[in-house]
């Protein structure tokens, strides 16, 4: 049986974790303010680069993609680069028809003018209630209050301005050496409920001062999202507004990174670390959640099968409820594996909860119920290890427990 944390280990030989933020990479600035969408909290955030940055993005697969996503797509397709992103919370500007699209374009226009760039170099993001029109007059007034310049950068306010039901801000940062140059990769995110990405209501922003080839950056983002943000779930709902976007402005001065660059692996590892940390923080902050849950599947024939099994278990409401109740009901785990779509030899299957073996080679293991209950009750991170016994591939998914508070939060979301 593989060790529980084999898939989670960070290859820190390539990079150094820091306590930086979204504006730590050279040339990035961020901020936020209250413009009146919410009652009191910051609800308008902005991020921009001193020079146009290579941009890449991954969007929700929900067929009702919100207006800001459509506008951001337009900008990236037209220019390939972004100088800034304007974000509002409290209102998703989703399912708002042609008027909502007009409002998103106005946000882009106003912010572009405020920071002195072309409209097609600005992205737009929104999060909040679906089906309500934006208070565009308040947003315009807020955008006109944005100060441009290094002294006006307040990344903490940007992190606050993008939140909805989140209980804490989410950020990660790392540095590494590429060709003798110090490169920084950073990110922040929001997400707490409506989380089940194929890309949930979640937004993630990543910045780097590395110079990166356009195609390589987009491919890296897509692959990384599949292994991180697309491997978390809170409640099984995929939102209309999900987006992960990265900006690389090249101000670190390194030679252009591509798959052929000798330091590509170093950069890819640090990039994946940022995304993985943000994804886990979103899962930990699931609405009403008390525990982060990690499911590591090993012994699969393919990586996709390992990921499918892991995400099915992490998404099971019965498993999530059992974890909240500190009930080591492993029958719910094997039940979820059974409907995951992955063909599994029952006699090869083994399951551990924490370090406690509950199933060995298809048979119930001898273990202490009291010990298992104590593990589930006393820890705020619960790890499950599942060995399919069929191959060498592995996958990890993250989620949370299902609590009474989840229902309370979502029953009163619009009040």
Secondary structure, DSSP 4 states (H G I P E B T S, - for coil): ---TTTTT---TTS-EEES--TT-STTEEEEEE--SSSSSS--EEEEEEEEEEEEEEEE---SS--HHHHHHHHHHHHHSEEEEEEEEEEE---S-HHHHHHHHHHHHHHHHHHHT--GGGEEEEEEEETT----HHHHHHHHHTPPPSGGG--HHHHHHHT-SS-SS-EEEEEEEEETTEEEEEEEEEE-SSS--------EEEEEE-S-B-HHHHHHHHHHHHHHTGGGB-SSS---SS-EEEEEE--TT-PPPB-TTSTTHHHHHHHHHHHHHHHHHHHHHT-TT---EEEEEEEEESSHHHHHHHHHHHHH-HHHHHHHHTT---HHHHHHHHHTSS----GGG-EEEETTEEEEETTEEPP--HHHHHHHHHH-SEEEEEEE-SS-SEEEEEEEE---HHHHHHHHTTT-
